[in-house]
Amino acid sequence: MSNSKGISAIMVSIILLAVSIGMAVAYASTMMGWFGSAMNIVKIDASESKIILNPSTNQTRIQIVLRNMGTTTIKVSSISIDTEKGKAIINFTKSDVKIYMQDQSPFDGDVYGSSKDVTISDKYLLIPQGCTATIYFEIILQEHVWKLGNIYRALVFYDGGMFDFKISVVY
């Protein structure tokens, strides 16, 4: 007479098989993005951004480089850069980019993308995953709004949040 107080080997095998299949499905769905926003990671690199200033001519080149290192397309609505007298605001509208500065008329700029997928929609700069957008302005200012050698705060406002970075003024 045997004592049947344990789980049979068949039941143990069935339980282990069910757990293994459940784990495999969870892993595969995470890798395939079946859980929706769980895989939408926003990661922006702006380390190559700079303001190039020529003090003798007041010519200023603003170069903002935004690299999308995340897993989703970034929709940038505007960019704010601190100045000595307030803020410079960059806006995107219908394939156009402008910078607005205090007491100045707006200046037109250009956007260069690492691929043709970097575009400007009605109100966003769209930067797909793995792409880079360079926002470029070449302007002549009536007075200095940035000081050579200083580092200023800049904010990228995108659909779902904002990204804070530093931008330096070089010659």
N, C-alpha and C positions, 0 to 999 in steps of 0.2 A: 504494500500500500504506500503510495507516494503522497506526500503532502503538497497540495497545490496552492500555496500561499504566496506565490510570486507572479510576476508578469511573464507570460510565455515569451520565448525568443521571437515568435512571429509578431507579437504585439510590439515589442521593442523595435523590431525592424520597420514596422509600419510607422511608428511614431518618429523614428530617426529619418525616414524617407520624407515624411510630411514636413518636418522641420527644415530639412535640406532644400526641398522644393520651395518652401516659403522664403527662405533666405536668398535663394537664387533669383526668385521673382522680385524681391525687394531691391537687390543689388542691380539687376538689369533695368528695372524701372527708374532707378536713380540715375544710372548712366545714360539712359535714353531720354531723360527729361520728362518722364510721364507724370511727375509730381508737380508740373507747372513751374511756379515761381521759385521753387526750391533751388533751381539751377540758374536763375537769373542773377548773376553776380556782376556788380558794377565796379570796375577797377580802372582808374584813369591815371596816366602818367603825363605830367606836364613839366618834367625836369629840364627840357630843352628850351623852354620859353624864356624870352628876354626882350628888353627894350634897349635899342641901340640909339644913343644920343650923340649928336654932333653939336657941342656947345657953341661953336663959332657961327654956325648957320641956322641954329634952331631946328634943324632937320631931325626928325624922329622916326625910327622904324620900330614898329611893334610886331613881334613875331611870337605868336602863341601856338605851341605845338601840343596837341591833345592826342595821346595814343590810347586807344581802347584795348585794354588788356583783360577785359571781363568776358562774360559769356552771352551778352545781349547787346543789341544796338542801343547806343546812347543818343538821346534826343536833347540836344543843348538848346535852351531857350535864350539865354543871355550870359554874358561874362562881365564881371565888374572888376575894375582895377583901381586901387587906391592911388591918389595923386597928392601933391602937397596942398591942393585947394579943394579937395572933394573926391569925386569918383569919375572915372571914365567908364561908360557903359557901352558894350558891344551888343547889338541886336541883329537878328537874322529874320528877313522877310522876303518871301518869293524870289529866291535865288539872288538875294542881295545881302550885303553885310555892311553895316555902318557903325562908326564909333561916335558917341555923343560925349562931349566934354563941356564943362562949365564955361560959359561966355564965349563959346566957339560954335561955328556952324558945323554940322555933322560932316565927317569925312568918310568917303567910300573906301572899302577894303576888298581884299580877295581871299578866297578860300581855295587851298590846294589840297587835294586828297591823295592818299596813297593808292586809291583805286577809284574807278568811276562810281562806285557805290556810296562814296562820301558825297552827300548832296545837301542842298538847302530846300526844305519843304516850305509851306506857307509861313511857319513861324519857328521852325527848328532847324538846327544843323544836325544832320543824321550821320553818326559815325558807327558803322557796323563793327561787329566783333573782329578783332585783329587788324583793324585799319587805323590810319593816322590822318588827322586833319591839321593843316597849318593855316591859321588865320593871320593875314599879313596886312599891315597898314604902313604906308609911307606918307608922312604928313610934315608940314612945316607949321610950327606953333608960333604965336605972337609973343608968348612968354614961356619960361620954363615951368612945367608942371611936375617934372621928375628931376631928381638930383643925381648926378653921376656918382656911381658907387653905392647908392642906396638900394635896399631891397624892399619891395612893396608887396602888400597882400592882394591876392586876386581870388575871385570866387567864380566857379563855373556852376550855373544853375541848370540842372537837367530835370527831365521828367522823372520825378520820384526823389529828388534830393539836391544836394549841392556838394561841390568838391572845393576844398580850400588849398591853395598853393601859394608859393612865393615866386615873385618875378624880380629879377635884378636888372639894374640899369648899367649898361657897359658902354664903352666908347668904340 
